[in-house]
């Protein structure tokens, strides 16, 4: 199984996590319809585990980041949020201590929407080209001048790093991951 870890924190944008999670789970369903084994295992993960409230008020149950076995995650994605929720997540000591190691052991990592701010705060985007929400492009580039922000991209792939622009572009990015992991036909089935 390809283990996908979606990192969330209080006030995260629900669709940033639920959109990609639905895409990966739909790929499993499409594979099963072809008589093939599921490929993705998806976990929602937070600093402390347990219920985490999204910005829409819907809470999701999460696994604590400390409960993940080293090297278990093949894909690590950080959900975005509005500024007032991003700032505490960027300063969270648990995420700050755990994310670099989690990312280092992953086949790919990245962010949905403004989640790139958290990766940038840890120095994980230095020297990289990234996408983020249109309203976050200038603030991200100003705060982290070592990053090249592409304001026109739906998503950007820079080596192992995958970043998407706005909320629903996380779905487009997840479809592209499926096309790369499996094949375009499965991605097309999911997109339908």
C-alpha positions in Angstrom: 0.0 0.0 0.0 1.1 3.6 -0.7 0.6 5.4 2.5 -0.7 9.0 2.1 -0.5 11.2 5.2 -2.7 14.4 5.1 -1.5 16.8 7.8 -4.3 18.9 9.4 -4.4 21.3 12.4 -7.1 23.4 14.1 -8.9 25.7 11.5 -7.6 23.8 8.4 -9.7 24.0 5.2 -11.7 20.8 5.1 -11.7 20.5 1.3 -7.9 20.7 1.3 -7.9 17.3 3.1 -11.2 15.7 2.0 -10.7 16.5 -1.7 -7.4 14.6 -2.1 -8.5 11.9 0.3 -11.6 11.3 -1.8 -9.6 11.1 -4.9 -7.2 8.5 -3.5 -10.0 6.4 -2.1 -11.8 6.6 -5.5 -8.7 5.3 -7.1 -8.9 2.3 -4.8 -12.5 1.8 -5.8 -11.7 2.0 -9.5 -8.9 -0.6 -9.0 -11.2 -3.0 -7.1 -13.8 -2.7 -10.0 -11.0 -4.0 -12.3 -10.2 -6.9 -9.9 -7.0 -5.2 -8.7 -5.9 -4.6 -5.1 -6.3 -1.2 -3.5 -3.2 1.0 -3.8 -3.7 3.8 -1.3 -4.0 4.0 2.5 -5.0 7.5 3.6 -4.6 8.9 7.1 -5.5 12.2 8.5 -2.7 13.2 10.9 -2.3 16.1 13.4 0.2 17.2 16.1 -1.7 15.6 19.0 -4.2 13.2 17.3 -7.9 13.0 18.2 -10.6 15.3 16.8 -9.4 18.5 15.0 -11.9 21.2 14.0 -11.8 22.5 10.5 -12.6 26.1 9.5 -16.1 24.9 8.6 -16.7 23.6 12.1 -16.6 20.0 11.1 -14.2 18.0 13.2 -12.2 15.1 11.8 -10.6 12.3 13.8 -6.8 12.2 13.4 -3.8 10.1 14.3 -1.0 11.7 16.3 2.0 12.5 14.2 4.1 10.8 16.9 2.3 7.5 16.2 3.6 7.2 12.7 6.4 4.7 12.2 9.6 6.2 10.7 9.5 5.9 6.9 5.9 4.8 6.7 4.6 7.7 4.6 5.1 7.7 0.9 3.1 10.9 0.3 2.9 13.7 2.8 0.5 16.6 2.1 -0.2 19.7 4.3 -3.7 21.2 4.2 -4.0 25.0 3.9 -6.0 27.5 6.0 -6.7 31.1 6.5 -3.9 33.2 8.0 -5.2 33.2 11.6 -5.0 29.3 11.6 -1.8 29.0 9.6 0.3 31.1 11.9 -0.2 28.8 15.0 0.4 25.8 12.8 3.6 27.3 11.4 4.8 27.8 15.0 3.6 24.4 16.4 6.6 22.7 18.0 5.3 19.2 17.5 4.8 19.7 13.8 8.1 21.6 13.6 9.9 18.7 15.1 8.2 15.9 13.3 7.5 17.2 9.7 11.1 17.4 8.5 11.8 13.7 9.3 8.4 12.6 7.9 9.1 14.6 4.7 12.7 13.3 4.4 11.4 9.7 4.4 8.6 10.2 1.9 8.7 9.6 -1.8 6.9 12.9 -2.3 5.6 15.7 -0.2 3.8 19.0 -0.6 0.9 21.1 0.2 -2.6 22.0 -0.8 -3.5 25.7 -1.1 -1.8 27.8 1.5 -0.3 24.8 3.4 3.0 25.6 1.7 3.5 28.3 4.4 4.0 25.5 7.0 6.6 23.8 4.8 8.3 27.1 4.0 8.5 28.0 7.7 10.5 24.8 8.2 12.9 25.6 5.3 11.5 22.7 3.3 10.7 24.9 0.2 14.0 26.8 0.0 15.2 27.0 -3.6 12.0 25.5 -4.9 9.3 26.5 -7.4 5.8 26.3 -5.8 2.1 27.0 -6.3 -0.2 28.4 -3.7 -3.6 30.1 -3.5 -3.7 33.2 -5.7 -4.3 35.5 -2.6 -1.2 33.9 -0.9 1.3 34.2 -3.8 2.6 37.7 -2.9 2.7 37.1 0.9 4.5 33.8 0.5 7.1 35.2 -1.9 7.6 38.2 0.4 8.0 36.3 3.6 10.2 33.5 2.1 12.3 35.1 -0.7 14.2 31.9 -1.3 11.1 30.4 -2.9 9.9 30.9 -6.5 6.1 31.3 -6.4 4.3 30.5 -9.7 1.1 32.6 -9.6 -0.3 31.0 -12.8 0.1 27.3 -12.0 -2.8 25.0 -10.9 -0.1 22.8 -9.3 3.7 22.6 -9.5 5.9 19.5 -9.4 9.5 20.3 -8.4 11.2 17.0 -7.9 9.6 15.3 -4.9 7.7 18.5 -4.0 4.1 18.9 -5.2 2.2 22.0 -4.4 -1.3 23.2 -5.5 -2.9 26.6 -5.9 -6.4 27.0 -4.5 -8.6 24.5 -2.6 -10.0 22.5 -5.5 -6.6 22.3 -7.3 -5.6 19.8 -4.6 -8.0 17.5 -6.4 -6.3 18.1 -9.7 -2.9 17.5 -8.1 -4.1 14.2 -6.5 -5.4 13.1 -9.9 -2.0 13.8 -11.4 -0.4 11.8 -8.6 -2.7 8.8 -9.5 -1.8 9.1 -13.2 1.9 8.9 -12.2 1.5 6.2 -9.6 -0.8 3.9 -11.5 -1.9 5.1 -15.0 -3.9 7.7 -16.8 -6.8 5.4 -17.3 -7.4 5.0 -13.5 -7.0 8.8 -13.1 -9.5 9.3 -15.8 -12.0 6.9 -14.1 -11.6 8.8 -10.9 -12.0 12.1 -12.6 -15.3 10.9 -14.1 
